[in-house]
Amino acid sequence: MIRQLQVGLGKRSYPILIGPGVLARAGEYISGVAGGRLLIVTNPVVGALYGELLTQSLTDAGFQFTWAEIPDGESLKTLATVELLYDCAFEAGLDRTSAVVALGGGVVGDTAGFVAATFMRGIDFVQIPTTLLAQVDSSVGGKVGVNHPRGKNVIGAFYQPRLVLADVTALHSLPAREIAAGMAEVIKYGVIRDEGFFAWLEQNLESVLRLDEDALGYLVEVCCRIKADVVQEDETESAKGVRQLLNYGHTLGHALESLTGYGVYRHGEAVAVGMVLAAEVAERLGFLEGPDVARIQRLIERTGLPIAMPAELSRSRLEAAIAHDKKSRGGRINFIVPRAIGKASVYPATPAEILDLVM
């Protein structure tokens, strides 16, 4: 069963296709949105798994294309990698009619998307996410960019893809840790926007973790629908817009990632810690009831994710990392706190005020 959604952004609207087998038909689907030479960006692990399948599909559709591999890992999501891909684009003969295709997880999608947004002032871009985190979150919505030693994703752009192809069969190749990391973003959607979906996760978590394709298809569809609704309402994360709510758990999560060198914690693992701490902050502020805090923590723990900030991270280092958060405005952070399961809001605070509530 192929599920289809639309991200409605006027002339920049695009479809999301979800289901088993969409990768094998990628050439057919891409031919509907792009017609020039393609640069396929992946990493060695994903390329070994799906390179032959995508090559055959694109060849059958009549495309000319070049492959570019970038190293795996969040620590390599840098401007140096972007420059490497610019060189690949020139060597492949890309022009304004060309397109970049990202085959991989969030690192590949974010980096390749930034290249597409900036090469020749912007060429077409297609996302083929192969991790759970990328399928439910990072491939949709147009946030592209790279990290800097002082902050995660602080160099980037809003640049929408022309098409997203989420093949749930690809999730079978992922280790359990990667599935769990992706579940952090899934749980996030339930907390901030959909109590019914959160309850569904509580009841069906085991089916999801054993990679039942019907459960996965439904899960990816719901998350993409929520993300699409939010993006349609607030594409570029305005100062008072609803898209800020998608950052639930990310302020402290990004700080944890940057302070540990983008290699110790998966993105989803760090976000899971941030979500639990933000729920506890919400309880201390009187916004969230204790039973809801317990439900959030329990579901995250059942997924196999961490829930506590490592003790060795000092307050001063955390405060400095939070201060460089890209959501900082005038020295204050728009910190996202749940008000109930299915509802969240912005709580403006300084880094010091946030940590007073956390530590």
Residue pairs with C-beta under 8 A, 6 or more apart in sequence:
1 19
1 217
2 17
2 18
2 19
2 21
2 22
3 17
3 18
3 19
3 217
3 220
3 221
4 15
4 16
4 17
4 18
5 15
5 16
5 18
5 221
5 224
5 225
5 228
6 13
6 14
6 15
6 16
6 228
7 13
7 14
7 15
7 16
7 140
7 141
7 160
7 228
7 231
7 232
8 228
8 232
9 160
9 231
9 232
9 235
12 160
14 33
14 160
14 161
14 162
14 163
14 164
15 163
15 164
16 140
16 164
16 166
16 224
16 228
17 29
17 163
17 164
17 165
17 166
18 135
18 166
18 168
18 217
18 220
18 221
18 224
19 166
19 167
19 168
19 217
20 167
20 168
20 169
20 213
20 217
21 167
21 169
22 29
22 165
22 166
22 167
23 50
23 53
23 54
23 57
23 128
23 165
23 167
23 169
23 170
24 53
24 57
25 57
26 54
26 57
26 58
26 128
26 165
27 54
27 57
27 58
27 59
27 60
27 61
27 62
27 63
28 57
28 61
29 163
29 165
30 38
30 58
30 61
30 63
30 99
30 101
30 126
30 163
31 61
31 62
31 63
32 163
33 99
33 124
33 126
33 162
33 163
34 99
34 124
34 126
34 162
35 97
36 94
36 95
36 97
36 98
36 99
36 124
37 63
37 64
37 65
37 66
37 92
37 93
37 94
37 95
37 97
37 98
37 99
38 58
38 63
38 64
38 65
38 66
38 98
38 99
38 100
38 101
39 65
39 66
39 68
39 85
39 88
39 89
39 92
39 94
39 98
39 99
39 100
39 101
40 54
40 58
40 65
40 66
40 67
40 68
40 101
40 103
41 68
41 69
41 70
41 85
41 100
41 101
41 102
41 103
41 104
41 108
41 111
41 112
41 115
42 50
42 51
42 67
42 68
42 69
42 70
42 102
42 103
42 104
42 108
43 69
43 70
43 71
43 72
43 104
43 107
43 108
44 69
44 71
44 72
45 72
46 103
46 104
46 105
46 108
46 130
47 67
47 69
47 103
49 130
49 170
49 173
50 103
50 130
50 170
51 67
51 103
54 103
54 128
55 65
58 65
65 101
66 88
66 91
66 92
68 84
68 85
68 88
68 92
70 76
70 81
70 84
70 85
70 107
70 108
70 111
71 81
72 107
73 107
73 262
73 263
74 107
74 147
74 257
74 262
74 263
74 267
75 147
75 261
75 262
75 263
76 107
77 107
77 110
77 111
77 146
77 147
77 262
78 146
78 147
78 148
79 146
79 155
81 111
81 146
82 111
82 114
82 115
82 118
82 146
85 111
85 112
85 115
86 115
86 119
89 98
89 100
89 115
89 119
92 98
94 119
94 120
94 123
95 120
96 120
96 123
97 123
98 123
98 124
99 116
99 123
99 124
99 125
99 126
99 162
100 112
100 113
100 115
100 116
100 119
100 123
100 124
100 125
100 126
101 112
101 125
101 126
101 128
102 108
102 109
102 111
102 112
102 113
102 125
102 126
102 127
102 128
102 129
102 139
103 128
103 130
104 128
104 129
104 130
104 131
104 134
105 129
105 130
105 131
105 133
105 134
105 138
106 129
106 131
106 133
106 134
106 137
106 138
106 139
106 267
109 127
109 129
109 134
109 138
109 139
109 144
110 138
110 143
110 144
110 145
110 146
110 153
110 156
111 144
111 146
112 125
112 144
113 125
113 127
113 142
113 144
113 145
113 159
113 161
114 144
114 145
114 146
114 155
114 156
114 157
114 159
116 122
116 123
116 124
116 125
116 144
116 159
117 125
117 144
117 157
117 159
118 157
122 159
124 162
125 144
125 159
125 160
125 161
125 162
126 161
126 162
126 163
126 164
126 165
127 134
127 139
127 140
127 161
127 163
127 164
127 165
128 164
128 165
128 167
129 135
129 138
129 139
129 164
129 165
129 166
130 167
130 170
130 171
130 173
131 171
131 174
131 178
131 182
132 171
132 174
132 178
132 179
132 181
132 182
132 183
132 186
132 220
133 178
133 181
133 182
133 184
133 185
133 267
133 268
134 182
135 166
135 168
135 171
135 182
135 220
135 223
135 224
136 182
136 185
136 186
136 189
136 219
136 220
136 223
136 224
136 227
137 185
137 223
137 227
139 161
139 164
139 166
140 164
140 224
140 227
140 228
140 231
141 160
141 227
141 228
141 230
141 231
141 243
141 246
142 158
142 159
142 160
142 161
142 231
142 235
143 153
143 156
143 158
144 156
144 157
144 158
144 159
145 153
145 154
145 155
145 156
145 157
146 153
146 155
146 156
147 153
147 154
147 155
147 258
147 262
148 154
148 155
149 258
150 258
150 324
151 254
151 258
151 321
151 324
151 325
151 326
152 254
152 257
152 258
152 262
152 326
153 254
153 326
154 324
154 326
158 235
158 236
158 237
160 235
164 224
166 220
166 224
168 213
168 216
168 217
168 220
169 213
171 179
171 211
171 216
172 211
174 182
176 209
176 304
177 266
177 304
178 266
179 209
179 211
180 209
180 268
180 269
180 303
180 304
180 305
181 266
181 267
181 268
181 269
181 305
182 268
183 208
183 209
183 268
183 303
183 305
184 249
184 267
184 268
184 269
184 271
184 272
184 275
184 300
184 303
184 305
185 223
185 268
185 271
186 201
186 219
186 223
187 198
187 201
187 272
187 275
187 296
187 299
187 300
187 303
188 246
188 248
188 249
188 271
188 275
189 197
189 222
189 223
189 226
189 227
190 197
190 198
190 199
190 200
190 201
190 341
190 342
191 198
191 248
191 275
191 279
191 296
191 338
191 341
191 342
191 344
192 245
192 246
192 248
192 336
192 338
192 342
192 343
192 344
193 226
193 230
193 245
193 342
193 343
193 344
194 222
194 226
194 342
195 340
195 341
195 342
195 343
196 342
197 222
197 226
198 295
198 299
198 341
198 342
201 208
201 219
201 299
202 295
202 299
204 215
205 299
205 302
205 303
207 215
208 215
208 216
208 219
209 303
227 246
230 242
230 243
230 245
230 246
231 243
233 241
233 242
233 243
234 241
234 242
234 243
234 244
235 243
236 243
237 243
237 244
239 329
239 334
244 327
244 334
244 336
244 346
245 336
245 344
245 345
245 346
247 327
247 334
247 336
248 274
248 275
248 278
248 336
248 338
248 344
249 271
249 272
249 273
249 274
249 275
249 276
249 278
249 336
250 271
250 274
250 336
251 274
251 278
251 322
251 325
251 327
251 333
251 335
251 336
251 354
252 270
252 273
252 274
252 277
252 278
252 309
252 318
252 322
252 354
252 358
253 267
253 270
253 271
253 272
253 273
253 274
253 275
254 270
254 274
254 321
254 325
255 318
255 321
255 322
255 325
256 265
256 270
256 273
256 274
256 309
256 310
256 313
257 265
257 267
257 270
258 321
258 324
259 313
259 317
259 318
259 321
260 310
265 273
265 306
268 305
269 305
269 306
272 300
272 303
272 305
272 306
272 307
273 305
273 306
273 307
273 308
273 309
275 296
275 300
276 296
276 297
276 300
276 307
276 308
277 309
277 358
278 335
278 336
278 337
278 338
279 288
279 292
279 293
279 296
279 297
279 337
279 338
280 293
280 358
281 335
281 337
281 347
281 354
281 357
281 358
282 288
282 293
282 337
282 338
282 339
282 347
283 289
283 290
283 293
284 357
285 337
285 347
285 357
287 337
287 338
287 339
287 345
287 347
288 337
288 338
288 339
288 340
289 340
292 338
292 340
292 341
295 341
296 338
296 341
297 307
300 307
301 307
309 318
309 358
315 355
315 359
318 351
318 355
319 351
319 352
319 355
320 351
322 328
322 333
322 351
322 354
322 355
323 331
323 351
325 333
327 333
327 334
331 350
332 348
332 349
332 350
333 348
333 349
333 350
333 351
333 354
334 346
334 347
334 348
335 346
335 347
335 348
335 349
335 354
336 344
336 345
336 346
336 347
337 344
337 345
337 346
337 347
338 344
339 345
349 357
